[in-house]
Amino acid sequence: MGPYRNLEEYNIELTNEVKERYKTIINEIGEDVTRDGLLKTPERAAKAMLFLTQGYKQSAEEILKSAMFKEDYDDMVIIKDIELYSLCEHHMLPFFGKAHVAYIPNGHIVGLSKIPRIVDVFARRLQVQERLTHDILECINNTLKPQGVAVVIEASHMCMMMRGVQKQNSVTTTSGFRGQFEKIETRNEFLKLISSDLS
């Protein structure tokens, strides 16, 4: 891609390039991209894909830094039931579920809306659930530098439901703990507080 005057111009060009690739895919699978129902599908698919992968253009660290405040509070802060939608990097099929995130401040707290935002930043990339858990955990740990961080993610994977083993009711749970949450008593307190949400 050549030089662009602004981000909007770049996004238009990128959308057009992705749209052309979707046209090729639709034709290759045996469909007629010129029929009424599919005329605008390549453009819609391109816009959807760019939306679902916009996390590559965002900095989770900068989002956290934009709302860090000095505060003398050192008890657990938990944000539960954060909805997440991501794309499995192996098949580019969706996986979706919820994240539970906790941290223990160490002189700074962060605006509560920023935690769901950084979940979205990392989820809106091609992902595996294990790395998504790690990305969120390490971002909070390295940026906020709290006494401890905990992340639990539960998700259903369409690559297991629609294809492959075709198991409709399976849920994958991943977790990560740093600092004070590596102590069993602190970890158990966190897990107990979110236990009503865990199936």
C-alpha positions, 0 to 999 in steps of 0.5 A: 500500500502506498502513502495515504493522506489520512487514516480514513483513506487507508481504511477505505483502501484496506476495505476494498482490498479485503472485499476483493479477496472475499469476492475471490473466496465466494467464487472459488467455493462455487457461488455466484458473487453477482447474484442479488443476495451476494452482491454486497456480501464481500463488502459487508464481510470485509467491514466485519473482519476489519471490525473483529480484528481492530485490536491490532490497531489499538494499544491496551497499555495506552488505554490503561495509562489514560485512566490510572489514578493514585489511590490508597486502596489495597483490597481486591477489585473484581470486574466479572462477566465481561463479554468477549468475542474473538476469532480462533486463529486456527480456523478463523471461527468465533469463540465467545464467552466471558472474562473475570478480571481482578487486581489488588492495587499498589498505589494506583487504581484504573478506571473500571471501564478500561478493564473491559476495553483491554479485554476487547483489544486483545479479543479483537485479534486472531487468538487462542484462548490461552494467549488471550488470557495471558495477554490480558494478565500481563498487560495489567501486571506490567502497566498497572504494577499491582500487588496481584492480578487474576484472569479467568476466561470461559468460552465456547468455540465454534471450531469445536461446535460447528466442525471437528468433534461437534460438541455443542455444550463444551466450555473451555476455562483458562486462568492466570495468576500473578503476585498475591493471587499466586497465594492459595488463600487469595486465589481461593477468595477470588474464585469464591467471589466469581463462583456463582458465574462459573459452571 
